[in-house]
Amino acid sequence: MRIAIYITAALVVAWLIEMEIVLGFGCRPIQGWWLAAPDAKCVDKVAFTYSTNILTLIFDLWIFSMPIPTIMKLNVNKSKRIALCFLFSIGLGVCGLSIARLSVVFSAGSPDVTCKSPCLIAHLRCVIR
């Protein structure tokens, strides 16, 4: 299990570094990220947003599932193990928000739904219900 934790940590750090590189050097000139400059050459912002949201969801689900086998092997009664799993499952709320955010991004078809949609929280509430 310890090896899985180290591999997961390494993957998350590598993903973070990759994201920072893309955000830092994804447009030439860099002002192309926020200005609609006709001569700016940028990565596909829609694909970048989709991949970011999907990878975030995958990492969230993986990190959530990691402690479950260890919890189930604990030397306590079954009700306490289930209670601990329930306690850790509160983290699934983050996964739920990631799924809601992803569905809003897909439905908007925009690389920046926070800018295009002034009611992002209202959209998330509708998706969660």
Disulfide bonds with the S-S distance in Angstrom:
Cys27-Cys42 1.86
